[in-house]
Amino acid sequence: MAFGISRQELQYWKQKVRAGEIAFLTHFWLDYRFPKCTTVTKAGCKDIQKLIAWGKKYHLQPDWIDQKADFPHFDLFGEKQKYILEKEGEWDQIERFQLL
């Protein structure tokens, strides 16, 4: 279950993903499989090869891509989420979701 983002933020992320850009969307998240994680970041890009190449920089496996129809993405959480957001300069998301 996702919460903590606006419809406008979601639409902006979708627009960037469709345009072939690497785009990040962080939101609060509850999933019984990951009880210690309260947020997730979707790192998406419609250009699968570009997304795979980007993921290799962070040792993300291509088979970890969630193959949503128009919005393929990696789900990032935990320490890897924070590390990648820091490296990508996504400080607004780090601060907003208290990933410090």
LOSE-327078 format. One record per atom (N, C-alpha, C, O): residue number from 1; x negated, y negated, z negated; residue in three letters; atom name. Coordinates in Angstrom, 2 decimals. Example, Ala and Ser with C-alpha at 12.3 -4.5 7.8 and 13.67 -1.06 7.14 Angstrom:
<sites>
+-----+---------+---------+---------+--------+-------+
! num !    east !   north !      up ! residu ! atome !
+-----+---------+---------+---------+--------+-------+
!   1 !  -13.19 !    5.69 !   -7.80 !    Ala !     N !
!   1 !  -12.30 !    4.50 !   -7.80 !    Ala !    CA !
!   1 !  -13.20 !    3.30 !   -7.80 !    Ala !     C !
!   1 !  -14.24 !    3.32 !   -8.46 !    Ala !     O !
!   2 !  -12.85 !    2.25 !   -7.08 !    Ser !     N !
!   2 !  -13.67 !    1.06 !   -7.14 !    Ser !    CA !
!   2 !  -12.90 !   -0.03 !   -7.87 !    Ser !     C !
!   2 !  -13.41 !   -1.14 !   -8.04 !    Ser !     O !
+-----+---------+---------+---------+--------+-------+
</sites>
This chain:
<sites>
+-----+---------+---------+---------+--------+-------+
! num !    east !   north !      up ! residu ! atome !
+-----+---------+---------+---------+--------+-------+
!   1 !   -0.84 !    1.16 !    0.00 !    Met !     N !
!   1 !    0.00 !    0.00 !    0.00 !    Met !    CA !
!   1 !   -0.90 !   -1.24 !    0.00 !    Met !     C !
!   1 !   -1.82 !   -1.34 !   -0.81 !    Met !     O !
!   2 !   -0.63 !   -2.17 !    0.90 !    Ala !     N !
!   2 !   -1.42 !   -3.39 !    1.03 !    Ala !    CA !
!   2 !   -0.63 !   -4.59 !    0.52 !    Ala !     C !
!   2 !    0.58 !   -4.67 !    0.70 !    Ala !     O !
!   3 !   -1.33 !   -5.52 !   -0.12 !    Phe !     N !
!   3 !   -0.71 !   -6.77 !   -0.54 !    Phe !    CA !
!   3 !   -1.78 !   -7.81 !   -0.79 !    Phe !     C !
!   3 !   -2.96 !   -7.48 !   -0.91 !    Phe !     O !
!   4 !   -1.36 !   -9.08 !   -0.87 !    Gly !     N !
!   4 !   -2.31 !  -10.14 !   -1.15 !    Gly !    CA !
!   4 !   -2.78 !  -10.91 !    0.08 !    Gly !     C !
!   4 !   -3.72 !  -11.69 !    0.00 !    Gly !     O !
!   5 !   -2.13 !  -10.68 !    1.22 !    Ile !     N !
!   5 !   -2.47 !  -11.43 !    2.43 !    Ile !    CA !
!   5 !   -1.18 !  -12.00 !    3.03 !    Ile !     C !
!   5 !   -0.08 !  -11.50 !    2.78 !    Ile !     O !
!   6 !   -1.34 !  -13.03 !    3.81 !    Ser !     N !
!   6 !   -0.17 !  -13.62 !    4.45 !    Ser !    CA !
!   6 !    0.01 !  -13.05 !    5.86 !    Ser !     C !
!   6 !   -0.89 !  -12.45 !    6.43 !    Ser !     O !
!   7 !    1.18 !  -13.26 !    6.38 !    Arg !     N !
!   7 !    1.47 !  -12.83 !    7.74 !    Arg !    CA !
!   7 !    0.54 !  -13.55 !    8.72 !    Arg !     C !
!   7 !    0.09 !  -12.95 !    9.70 !    Arg !     O !
!   8 !    0.25 !  -14.81 !    8.45 !    Gln !     N !
!   8 !   -0.64 !  -15.59 !    9.30 !    Gln !    CA !
!   8 !   -2.05 !  -14.98 !    9.32 !    Gln !     C !
!   8 !   -2.67 !  -14.90 !   10.38 !    Gln !     O !
!   9 !   -2.55 !  -14.56 !    8.17 !    Glu !     N !
!   9 !   -3.88 !  -13.94 !    8.10 !    Glu !    CA !
!   9 !   -3.91 !  -12.64 !    8.90 !    Glu !     C !
!   9 !   -4.87 !  -12.36 !    9.61 !    Glu !     O !
!  10 !   -2.85 !  -11.86 !    8.76 !    Leu !     N !
!  10 !   -2.77 !  -10.60 !    9.50 !    Leu !    CA !
!  10 !   -2.73 !  -10.86 !   11.00 !    Leu !     C !
!  10 !   -3.42 !  -10.18 !   11.77 !    Leu !     O !
!  11 !   -1.95 !  -11.83 !   11.43 !    Gln !     N !
!  11 !   -1.85 !  -12.15 !   12.85 !    Gln !    CA !
!  11 !   -3.19 !  -12.65 !   13.40 !    Gln !     C !
!  11 !   -3.57 !  -12.32 !   14.53 !    Gln !     O !
!  12 !   -3.90 !  -13.44 !   12.62 !    Tyr !     N !
!  12 !   -5.21 !  -13.95 !   13.03 !    Tyr !    CA !
!  12 !   -6.19 !  -12.79 !   13.23 !    Tyr !     C !
!  12 !   -6.93 !  -12.76 !   14.21 !    Tyr !     O !
!  13 !   -6.19 !  -11.84 !   12.29 !    Trp !     N !
!  13 !   -7.06 !  -10.66 !   12.39 !    Trp !    CA !
!  13 !   -6.72 !   -9.87 !   13.65 !    Trp !     C !
!  13 !   -7.61 !   -9.48 !   14.40 !    Trp !     O !
!  14 !   -5.44 !   -9.64 !   13.88 !    Lys !     N !
!  14 !   -5.01 !   -8.89 !   15.07 !    Lys !    CA !
!  14 !   -5.45 !   -9.59 !   16.35 !    Lys !     C !
!  14 !   -5.89 !   -8.94 !   17.30 !    Lys !     O !
!  15 !   -5.32 !  -10.90 !   16.38 !    Gln !     N !
!  15 !   -5.72 !  -11.68 !   17.55 !    Gln !    CA !
!  15 !   -7.21 !  -11.49 !   17.84 !    Gln !     C !
!  15 !   -7.59 !  -11.28 !   18.99 !    Gln !     O !
!  16 !   -8.03 !  -11.57 !   16.81 !    Lys !     N !
!  16 !   -9.48 !  -11.41 !   16.99 !    Lys !    CA !
!  16 !   -9.83 !   -9.99 !   17.42 !    Lys !     C !
!  16 !  -10.69 !   -9.80 !   18.28 !    Lys !     O !
!  17 !   -9.17 !   -9.00 !   16.83 !    Val !     N !
!  17 !   -9.42 !   -7.60 !   17.20 !    Val !    CA !
!  17 !   -9.06 !   -7.39 !   18.68 !    Val !     C !
!  17 !   -9.84 !   -6.80 !   19.43 !    Val !     O !
!  18 !   -7.89 !   -7.87 !   19.08 !    Arg !     N !
!  18 !   -7.46 !   -7.73 !   20.49 !    Arg !    CA !
!  18 !   -8.43 !   -8.41 !   21.45 !    Arg !     C !
!  18 !   -8.59 !   -7.98 !   22.59 !    Arg !     O !
!  19 !   -9.06 !   -9.50 !   20.99 !    Ala !     N !
!  19 !  -10.00 !  -10.26 !   21.84 !    Ala !    CA !
!  19 !  -11.37 !   -9.58 !   21.92 !    Ala !     C !
!  19 !  -12.26 !  -10.08 !   22.61 !    Ala !     O !
!  20 !  -11.54 !   -8.46 !   21.24 !    Gly !     N !
!  20 !  -12.81 !   -7.75 !   21.30 !    Gly !    CA !
!  20 !  -13.86 !   -8.26 !   20.34 !    Gly !     C !
!  20 !  -15.05 !   -7.98 !   20.51 !    Gly !     O !
!  21 !  -13.44 !   -9.01 !   19.34 !    Glu !     N !
!  21 !  -14.37 !   -9.50 !   18.32 !    Glu !    CA !
!  21 !  -14.36 !   -8.55 !   17.13 !    Glu !     C !
!  21 !  -13.37 !   -7.86 !   16.88 !    Glu !     O !
!  22 !  -15.47 !   -8.50 !   16.40 !    Ile !     N !
!  22 !  -15.49 !   -7.80 !   15.12 !    Ile !    CA !
!  22 !  -14.80 !   -8.72 !   14.13 !    Ile !     C !
!  22 !  -15.25 !   -9.85 !   13.92 !    Ile !     O !
!  23 !  -13.72 !   -8.26 !   13.53 !    Ala !     N !
!  23 !  -12.92 !   -9.09 !   12.63 !    Ala !    CA !
!  23 !  -12.73 !   -8.38 !   11.30 !    Ala !     C !
!  23 !  -12.64 !   -7.15 !   11.23 !    Ala !     O !
!  24 !  -12.67 !   -9.18 !   10.24 !    Phe !     N !
!  24 !  -12.56 !   -8.64 !    8.89 !    Phe !    CA !
!  24 !  -11.26 !   -9.11 !    8.24 !    Phe !     C !
!  24 !  -10.89 !  -10.27 !    8.34 !    Phe !     O !
!  25 !  -10.60 !   -8.18 !    7.57 !    Leu !     N !
!  25 !   -9.39 !   -8.50 !    6.83 !    Leu !    CA !
!  25 !   -9.43 !   -7.73 !    5.51 !    Leu !     C !
!  25 !   -9.37 !   -6.50 !    5.48 !    Leu !     O !
!  26 !   -9.54 !   -8.48 !    4.42 !    Thr !     N !
!  26 !   -9.57 !   -7.86 !    3.10 !    Thr !    CA !
!  26 !   -8.22 !   -8.08 !    2.43 !    Thr !     C !
!  26 !   -7.62 !   -9.15 !    2.55 !    Thr !     O !
!  27 !   -7.75 !   -7.05 !    1.73 !    His !     N !
!  27 !   -6.51 !   -7.19 !    0.98 !    His !    CA !
!  27 !   -6.54 !   -6.27 !   -0.23 !    His !     C !
!  27 !   -7.33 !   -5.33 !   -0.30 !    His !     O !
!  28 !   -5.66 !   -6.56 !   -1.18 !    Phe !     N !
!  28 !   -5.51 !   -5.67 !   -2.32 !    Phe !    CA !
!  28 !   -4.88 !   -4.39 !   -1.82 !    Phe !     C !
!  28 !   -4.15 !   -4.37 !   -0.83 !    Phe !     O !
!  29 !   -5.19 !   -3.30 !   -2.53 !    Trp !     N !
!  29 !   -4.84 !   -1.98 !   -2.01 !    Trp !    CA !
!  29 !   -4.77 !   -0.99 !   -3.16 !    Trp !     C !
!  29 !   -5.63 !   -0.99 !   -4.05 !    Trp !     O !
!  30 !   -3.76 !   -0.18 !   -3.14 !    Leu !     N !
!  30 !   -3.64 !    0.90 !   -4.12 !    Leu !    CA !
!  30 !   -3.51 !    2.22 !   -3.36 !    Leu !     C !
!  30 !   -2.64 !    2.38 !   -2.50 !    Leu !     O !
!  31 !   -4.40 !    3.14 !   -3.69 !    Asp !     N !
!  31 !   -4.37 !    4.46 !   -3.07 !    Asp !    CA !
!  31 !   -4.84 !    5.45 !   -4.13 !    Asp !     C !
!  31 !   -5.95 !    5.35 !   -4.64 !    Asp !     O !
!  32 !   -4.00 !    6.40 !   -4.45 !    Tyr !     N !
!  32 !   -4.32 !    7.36 !   -5.51 !    Tyr !    CA !
!  32 !   -5.60 !    8.13 !   -5.23 !    Tyr !     C !
!  32 !   -6.22 !    8.65 !   -6.16 !    Tyr !     O !
!  33 !   -6.02 !    8.22 !   -3.96 !    Arg !     N !
!  33 !   -7.25 !    8.95 !   -3.63 !    Arg !    CA !
!  33 !   -8.50 !    8.20 !   -4.06 !    Arg !     C !
!  33 !   -9.57 !    8.79 !   -4.21 !    Arg !     O !
!  34 !   -8.36 !    6.88 !   -4.26 !    Phe !     N !
!  34 !   -9.50 !    6.03 !   -4.61 !    Phe !    CA !
!  34 !   -9.11 !    5.16 !   -5.80 !    Phe !     C !
!  34 !   -8.96 !    3.94 !   -5.66 !    Phe !     O !
!  35 !   -8.95 !    5.75 !   -6.97 !    Pro !     N !
!  35 !   -8.42 !    5.01 !   -8.13 !    Pro !    CA !
!  35 !   -9.29 !    3.85 !   -8.61 !    Pro !     C !
!  35 !   -8.77 !    2.96 !   -9.28 !    Pro !     O !
!  36 !  -10.57 !    3.84 !   -8.30 !    Lys !     N !
!  36 !  -11.44 !    2.76 !   -8.77 !    Lys !    CA !
!  36 !  -11.52 !    1.60 !   -7.78 !    Lys !     C !
!  36 !  -12.17 !    0.59 !   -8.06 !    Lys !     O !
!  37 !  -10.88 !    1.74 !   -6.63 !    Cys !     N !
!  37 !  -10.93 !    0.69 !   -5.60 !    Cys !    CA !
!  37 !   -9.60 !   -0.05 !   -5.57 !    Cys !     C !
!  37 !   -8.54 !    0.56 !   -5.43 !    Cys !     O !
!  38 !   -9.66 !   -1.35 !   -5.70 !    Thr !     N !
!  38 !   -8.44 !   -2.16 !   -5.69 !    Thr !    CA !
!  38 !   -8.34 !   -3.04 !   -4.45 !    Thr !     C !
!  38 !   -7.34 !   -3.73 !   -4.25 !    Thr !     O !
!  39 !   -9.37 !   -3.02 !   -3.62 !    Thr !     N !
!  39 !   -9.35 !   -3.77 !   -2.36 !    Thr !    CA !
!  39 !   -9.93 !   -2.91 !   -1.25 !    Thr !     C !
!  39 !  -10.67 !   -1.96 !   -1.49 !    Thr !     O !
!  40 !   -9.57 !   -3.27 !   -0.04 !    Val !     N !
!  40 !  -10.14 !   -2.64 !    1.16 !    Val !    CA !
!  40 !  -10.33 !   -3.73 !    2.19 !    Val !     C !
!  40 !   -9.56 !   -4.69 !    2.25 !    Val !     O !
!  41 !  -11.36 !   -3.58 !    3.00 !    Thr !     N !
!  41 !  -11.59 !   -4.49 !    4.11 !    Thr !    CA !
!  41 !  -11.49 !   -3.69 !    5.40 !    Thr !     C !
!  41 !  -12.13 !   -2.65 !    5.55 !    Thr !     O !
!  42 !  -10.68 !   -4.18 !    6.31 !    Lys !     N !
!  42 !  -10.58 !   -3.58 !    7.62 !    Lys !    CA !
!  42 !  -11.54 !   -4.34 !    8.54 !    Lys !     C !
!  42 !  -11.39 !   -5.54 !    8.75 !    Lys !     O !
!  43 !  -12.51 !   -3.63 !    9.09 !    Ala !     N !
!  43 !  -13.45 !   -4.19 !   10.05 !    Ala !    CA !
!  43 !  -13.06 !   -3.63 !   11.41 !    Ala !     C !
!  43 !  -13.34 !   -2.47 !   11.72 !    Ala !     O !
!  44 !  -12.40 !   -4.46 !   12.22 !    Gly !     N !
!  44 !  -11.83 !   -3.96 !   13.45 !    Gly !    CA !
!  44 !  -12.36 !   -4.62 !   14.71 !    Gly !     C !
!  44 !  -12.92 !   -5.71 !   14.68 !    Gly !     O !
!  45 !  -12.16 !   -3.91 !   15.83 !    Cys !     N !
!  45 !  -12.50 !   -4.44 !   17.15 !    Cys !    CA !
!  45 !  -11.87 !   -3.49 !   18.18 !    Cys !     C !
!  45 !  -12.02 !   -2.27 !   18.08 !    Cys !     O !
!  46 !  -11.16 !   -4.05 !   19.15 !    Lys !     N !
!  46 !  -10.52 !   -3.21 !   20.17 !    Lys !    CA !
!  46 !  -11.54 !   -2.51 !   21.06 !    Lys !     C !
!  46 !  -11.27 !   -1.43 !   21.58 !    Lys !     O !
!  47 !  -12.72 !   -3.12 !   21.24 !    Asp !     N !
!  47 !  -13.80 !   -2.53 !   22.03 !    Asp !    CA !
!  47 !  -14.49 !   -1.47 !   21.16 !    Asp !     C !
!  47 !  -15.36 !   -1.78 !   20.35 !    Asp !     O !
!  48 !  -14.08 !   -0.23 !   21.35 !    Ile !     N !
!  48 !  -14.57 !    0.87 !   20.51 !    Ile !    CA !
!  48 !  -16.09 !    0.98 !   20.54 !    Ile !     C !
!  48 !  -16.71 !    1.20 !   19.50 !    Ile !     O !
!  49 !  -16.70 !    0.84 !   21.71 !    Gln !     N !
!  49 !  -18.16 !    0.95 !   21.79 !    Gln !    CA !
!  49 !  -18.84 !   -0.16 !   20.98 !    Gln !     C !
!  49 !  -19.85 !    0.08 !   20.32 !    Gln !     O !
!  50 !  -18.29 !   -1.34 !   21.03 !    Lys !     N !
!  50 !  -18.83 !   -2.45 !   20.24 !    Lys !    CA !
!  50 !  -18.67 !   -2.16 !   18.75 !    Lys !     C !
!  50 !  -19.57 !   -2.43 !   17.95 !    Lys !     O !
!  51 !  -17.51 !   -1.61 !   18.37 !    Leu !     N !
!  51 !  -17.26 !   -1.27 !   16.96 !    Leu !    CA !
!  51 !  -18.21 !   -0.17 !   16.49 !    Leu !     C !
!  51 !  -18.73 !   -0.23 !   15.38 !    Leu !     O !
!  52 !  -18.44 !    0.82 !   17.33 !    Ile !     N !
!  52 !  -19.38 !    1.90 !   16.98 !    Ile !    CA !
!  52 !  -20.79 !    1.33 !   16.79 !    Ile !     C !
!  52 !  -21.47 !    1.65 !   15.82 !    Ile !     O !
!  53 !  -21.23 !    0.49 !   17.73 !    Ala !     N !
!  53 !  -22.57 !   -0.11 !   17.64 !    Ala !    CA !
!  53 !  -22.70 !   -0.96 !   16.39 !    Ala !     C !
!  53 !  -23.73 !   -0.91 !   15.71 !    Ala !     O !
!  54 !  -21.67 !   -1.74 !   16.07 !    Trp !     N !
!  54 !  -21.67 !   -2.55 !   14.86 !    Trp !    CA !
!  54 !  -21.77 !   -1.65 !   13.63 !    Trp !     C !
!  54 !  -22.55 !   -1.91 !   12.72 !    Trp !     O !
!  55 !  -20.98 !   -0.59 !   13.60 !    Gly !     N !
!  55 !  -20.96 !    0.32 !   12.47 !    Gly !    CA !
!  55 !  -22.29 !    1.01 !   12.23 !    Gly !     C !
!  55 !  -22.64 !    1.31 !   11.08 !    Gly !     O !
!  56 !  -23.04 !    1.27 !   13.29 !    Lys !     N !
!  56 !  -24.35 !    1.92 !   13.15 !    Lys !    CA !
!  56 !  -25.29 !    1.09 !   12.29 !    Lys !     C !
!  56 !  -26.12 !    1.64 !   11.57 !    Lys !     O !
!  57 !  -25.17 !   -0.24 !   12.36 !    Lys !     N !
!  57 !  -26.03 !   -1.10 !   11.54 !    Lys !    CA !
!  57 !  -25.85 !   -0.81 !   10.05 !    Lys !     C !
!  57 !  -26.76 !   -1.02 !    9.25 !    Lys !     O !
!  58 !  -24.67 !   -0.32 !    9.70 !    Tyr !     N !
!  58 !  -24.34 !   -0.07 !    8.29 !    Tyr !    CA !
!  58 !  -24.16 !    1.41 !    7.99 !    Tyr !     C !
!  58 !  -23.61 !    1.78 !    6.95 !    Tyr !     O !
!  59 !  -24.63 !    2.25 !    8.89 !    His !     N !
!  59 !  -24.58 !    3.71 !    8.72 !    His !    CA !
!  59 !  -23.15 !    4.22 !    8.61 !    His !     C !
!  59 !  -22.87 !    5.14 !    7.85 !    His !     O !
!  60 !  -22.25 !    3.61 !    9.37 !    Leu !     N !
!  60 !  -20.86 !    4.06 !    9.43 !    Leu !    CA !
!  60 !  -20.71 !    5.03 !   10.61 !    Leu !     C !
!  60 !  -21.17 !    4.74 !   11.71 !    Leu !     O !
!  61 !  -20.10 !    6.14 !   10.37 !    Gln !     N !
!  61 !  -19.95 !    7.17 !   11.39 !    Gln !    CA !
!  61 !  -18.78 !    6.85 !   12.33 !    Gln !     C !
!  61 !  -17.73 !    6.42 !   11.86 !    Gln !     O !
!  62 !  -18.94 !    7.07 !   13.63 !    Pro !     N !
!  62 !  -17.84 !    6.80 !   14.57 !    Pro !    CA !
!  62 !  -16.55 !    7.54 !   14.22 !    Pro !     C !
!  62 !  -15.46 !    7.02 !   14.47 !    Pro !     O !
!  63 !  -16.67 !    8.74 !   13.65 !    Asp !     N !
!  63 !  -15.44 !    9.48 !   13.32 !    Asp !    CA !
!  63 !  -14.73 !    8.90 !   12.09 !    Asp !     C !
!  63 !  -13.66 !    9.39 !   11.73 !    Asp !     O !
!  64 !  -15.29 !    7.89 !   11.47 !    Trp !     N !
!  64 !  -14.61 !    7.20 !   10.36 !    Trp !    CA !
!  64 !  -13.68 !    6.09 !   10.87 !    Trp !     C !
!  64 !  -12.95 !    5.49 !   10.09 !    Trp !     O !
!  65 !  -13.71 !    5.83 !   12.17 !    Ile !     N !
!  65 !  -12.85 !    4.78 !   12.73 !    Ile !    CA !
!  65 !  -11.40 !    5.24 !   12.67 !    Ile !     C !
!  65 !  -11.06 !    6.33 !   13.13 !    Ile !     O !
!  66 !  -10.56 !    4.40 !   12.10 !    Asp !     N !
!  66 !   -9.12 !    4.63 !   12.09 !    Asp !    CA !
!  66 !   -8.62 !    4.20 !   13.46 !    Asp !     C !
!  66 !   -8.65 !    3.02 !   13.79 !    Asp !     O !
!  67 !   -8.16 !    5.13 !   14.25 !    Gln !     N !
!  67 !   -7.82 !    4.89 !   15.65 !    Gln !    CA !
!  67 !   -6.38 !    4.39 !   15.82 !    Gln !     C !
!  67 !   -5.58 !    5.00 !   16.53 !    Gln !     O !
!  68 !   -6.06 !    3.28 !   15.17 !    Lys !     N !
!  68 !   -4.75 !    2.67 !   15.36 !    Lys !    CA !
!  68 !   -4.66 !    2.21 !   16.81 !    Lys !     C !
!  68 !   -5.66 !    1.79 !   17.40 !    Lys !     O !
!  69 !   -3.47 !    2.28 !   17.40 !    Ala !     N !
!  69 !   -3.27 !    2.01 !   18.82 !    Ala !    CA !
!  69 !   -4.03 !    0.79 !   19.33 !    Ala !     C !
!  69 !   -4.93 !    0.93 !   20.16 !    Ala !     O !
!  70 !   -3.70 !   -0.38 !   18.87 !    Asp !     N !
!  70 !   -4.35 !   -1.60 !   19.35 !    Asp !    CA !
!  70 !   -5.36 !   -2.16 !   18.36 !    Asp !     C !
!  70 !   -6.00 !   -3.17 !   18.64 !    Asp !     O !
!  71 !   -5.51 !   -1.52 !   17.21 !    Phe !     N !
!  71 !   -6.32 !   -2.10 !   16.15 !    Phe !    CA !
!  71 !   -7.27 !   -1.09 !   15.52 !    Phe !     C !
!  71 !   -7.17 !   -0.82 !   14.32 !    Phe !     O !
!  72 !   -8.18 !   -0.52 !   16.29 !    Pro !     N !
!  72 !   -9.14 !    0.42 !   15.69 !    Pro !    CA !
!  72 !  -10.01 !   -0.32 !   14.68 !    Pro !     C !
!  72 !  -10.41 !   -1.47 !   14.89 !    Pro !     O !
!  73 !  -10.29 !    0.36 !   13.56 !    His !     N !
!  73 !  -11.06 !   -0.30 !   12.50 !    His !    CA !
!  73 !  -11.69 !    0.71 !   11.56 !    His !     C !
!  73 !  -11.26 !    1.86 !   11.46 !    His !     O !
!  74 !  -12.73 !    0.24 !   10.87 !    Phe !     N !
!  74 !  -13.29 !    0.96 !    9.74 !    Phe !    CA !
!  74 !  -12.61 !    0.44 !    8.49 !    Phe !     C !
!  74 !  -12.34 !   -0.76 !    8.39 !    Phe !     O !
!  75 !  -12.32 !    1.31 !    7.55 !    Asp !     N !
!  75 !  -11.86 !    0.89 !    6.23 !    Asp !    CA !
!  75 !  -13.07 !    0.87 !    5.31 !    Asp !     C !
!  75 !  -13.73 !    1.89 !    5.11 !    Asp !     O !
!  76 !  -13.36 !   -0.30 !    4.75 !    Leu !     N !
!  76 !  -14.52 !   -0.47 !    3.87 !    Leu !    CA !
!  76 !  -14.03 !   -0.71 !    2.45 !    Leu !     C !
!  76 !  -13.13 !   -1.52 !    2.22 !    Leu !     O !
!  77 !  -14.62 !    0.00 !    1.50 !    Phe !     N !
!  77 !  -14.27 !   -0.23 !    0.10 !    Phe !    CA !
!  77 !  -15.45 !    0.13 !   -0.77 !    Phe !     C !
!  77 !  -16.42 !    0.76 !   -0.33 !    Phe !     O !
!  78 !  -15.36 !   -0.27 !   -2.02 !    Gly !     N !
!  78 !  -16.44 !    0.02 !   -2.97 !    Gly !    CA !
!  78 !  -17.70 !   -0.79 !   -2.67 !    Gly !     C !
!  78 !  -17.62 !   -1.89 !   -2.12 !    Gly !     O !
!  79 !  -18.84 !   -0.24 !   -3.03 !    Glu !     N !
!  79 !  -20.11 !   -0.94 !   -2.86 !    Glu !    CA !
!  79 !  -20.42 !   -1.24 !   -1.40 !    Glu !     C !
!  79 !  -20.97 !   -2.30 !   -1.09 !    Glu !     O !
!  80 !  -20.07 !   -0.33 !   -0.50 !    Lys !     N !
!  80 !  -20.32 !   -0.57 !    0.92 !    Lys !    CA !
!  80 !  -19.52 !   -1.77 !    1.41 !    Lys !     C !
!  80 !  -20.03 !   -2.55 !    2.21 !    Lys !     O !
!  81 !  -18.30 !   -1.92 !    0.95 !    Gln !     N !
!  81 !  -17.46 !   -3.07 !    1.31 !    Gln !    CA !
!  81 !  -18.16 !   -4.37 !    0.92 !    Gln !     C !
!  81 !  -18.30 !   -5.28 !    1.75 !    Gln !     O !
!  82 !  -18.58 !   -4.46 !   -0.31 !    Lys !     N !
!  82 !  -19.24 !   -5.68 !   -0.80 !    Lys !    CA !
!  82 !  -20.53 !   -5.94 !   -0.03 !    Lys !     C !
!  82 !  -20.78 !   -7.07 !    0.39 !    Lys !     O !
!  83 !  -21.34 !   -4.92 !    0.15 !    Tyr !     N !
!  83 !  -22.61 !   -5.05 !    0.86 !    Tyr !    CA !
!  83 !  -22.40 !   -5.58 !    2.28 !    Tyr !     C !
!  83 !  -23.09 !   -6.51 !    2.71 !    Tyr !     O !
!  84 !  -21.46 !   -4.99 !    3.00 !    Ile !     N !
!  84 !  -21.23 !   -5.40 !    4.39 !    Ile !    CA !
!  84 !  -20.66 !   -6.81 !    4.45 !    Ile !     C !
!  84 !  -21.08 !   -7.60 !    5.30 !    Ile !     O !
!  85 !  -19.72 !   -7.14 !    3.58 !    Leu !     N !
!  85 !  -19.18 !   -8.50 !    3.58 !    Leu !    CA !
!  85 !  -20.27 !   -9.52 !    3.28 !    Leu !     C !
!  85 !  -20.28 !  -10.60 !    3.88 !    Leu !     O !
!  86 !  -21.18 !   -9.20 !    2.37 !    Glu !     N !
!  86 !  -22.29 !  -10.11 !    2.10 !    Glu !    CA !
!  86 !  -23.16 !  -10.28 !    3.34 !    Glu !     C !
!  86 !  -23.48 !  -11.40 !    3.72 !    Glu !     O !
!  87 !  -23.55 !   -9.18 !    3.97 !    Lys !     N !
!  87 !  -24.41 !   -9.23 !    5.15 !    Lys !    CA !
!  87 !  -23.75 !   -9.98 !    6.31 !    Lys !     C !
!  87 !  -24.43 !  -10.63 !    7.11 !    Lys !     O !
!  88 !  -22.42 !   -9.90 !    6.40 !    Glu !     N !
!  88 !  -21.68 !  -10.56 !    7.47 !    Glu !    CA !
!  88 !  -21.30 !  -12.00 !    7.12 !    Glu !     C !
!  88 !  -20.69 !  -12.70 !    7.93 !    Glu !     O !
!  89 !  -21.66 !  -12.44 !    5.91 !    Gly !     N !
!  89 !  -21.37 !  -13.82 !    5.51 !    Gly !    CA !
!  89 !  -19.92 !  -14.11 !    5.22 !    Gly !     C !
!  89 !  -19.47 !  -15.25 !    5.34 !    Gly !     O !
!  90 !  -19.18 !  -13.10 !    4.86 !    Glu !     N !
!  90 !  -17.74 !  -13.26 !    4.58 !    Glu !    CA !
!  90 !  -17.52 !  -13.64 !    3.11 !    Glu !     C !
!  90 !  -16.82 !  -12.95 !    2.38 !    Glu !     O !
!  91 !  -18.14 !  -14.75 !    2.70 !    Trp !     N !
!  91 !  -18.12 !  -15.17 !    1.31 !    Trp !    CA !
!  91 !  -16.73 !  -15.54 !    0.83 !    Trp !     C !
!  91 !  -16.41 !  -15.33 !   -0.34 !    Trp !     O !
!  92 !  -15.89 !  -16.08 !    1.71 !    Asp !     N !
!  92 !  -14.53 !  -16.44 !    1.30 !    Asp !    CA !
!  92 !  -13.75 !  -15.21 !    0.85 !    Asp !     C !
!  92 !  -12.99 !  -15.27 !   -0.12 !    Asp !     O !
!  93 !  -13.93 !  -14.09 !    1.54 !    Gln !     N !
!  93 !  -13.22 !  -12.87 !    1.16 !    Gln !    CA !
!  93 !  -13.82 !  -12.27 !   -0.12 !    Gln !     C !
!  93 !  -13.10 !  -11.74 !   -0.96 !    Gln !     O !
!  94 !  -15.14 !  -12.35 !   -0.25 !    Ile !     N !
!  94 !  -15.80 !  -11.85 !   -1.46 !    Ile !    CA !
!  94 !  -15.28 !  -12.60 !   -2.68 !    Ile !     C !
!  94 !  -14.94 !  -11.99 !   -3.70 !    Ile !     O !
!  95 !  -15.23 !  -13.92 !   -2.59 !    Glu !     N !
!  95 !  -14.78 !  -14.74 !   -3.72 !    Glu !    CA !
!  95 !  -13.28 !  -14.57 !   -3.97 !    Glu !     C !
!  95 !  -12.86 !  -14.39 !   -5.11 !    Glu !     O !
!  96 !  -12.51 !  -14.63 !   -2.93 !    Arg !     N !
!  96 !  -11.04 !  -14.53 !   -3.09 !    Arg !    CA !
!  96 !  -10.62 !  -13.24 !   -3.76 !    Arg !     C !
!  96 !   -9.71 !  -13.24 !   -4.58 !    Arg !     O !
!  97 !  -11.27 !  -12.14 !   -3.42 !    Phe !     N !
!  97 !  -10.89 !  -10.84 !   -3.97 !    Phe !    CA !
!  97 !  -11.84 !  -10.39 !   -5.10 !    Phe !     C !
!  97 !  -11.85 !   -9.22 !   -5.50 !    Phe !     O !
!  98 !  -12.63 !  -11.34 !   -5.60 !    Gln !     N !
!  98 !  -13.49 !  -11.12 !   -6.76 !    Gln !    CA !
!  98 !  -14.38 !   -9.88 !   -6.62 !    Gln !     C !
!  98 !  -14.42 !   -9.02 !   -7.50 !    Gln !     O !
!  99 !  -15.08 !   -9.82 !   -5.50 !    Leu !     N !
!  99 !  -15.98 !   -8.69 !   -5.23 !    Leu !    CA !
!  99 !  -17.41 !   -9.01 !   -5.66 !    Leu !     C !
!  99 !  -18.35 !   -8.33 !   -5.24 !    Leu !     O !
! 100 !  -17.58 !  -10.01 !   -6.49 !    Leu !     N !
! 100 !  -18.89 !  -10.47 !   -6.91 !    Leu !    CA !
! 100 !  -19.63 !   -9.46 !   -7.76 !    Leu !     C !
! 100 !  -20.75 !   -9.72 !   -8.19 !    Leu !     O !
+-----+---------+---------+---------+--------+-------+
</sites>
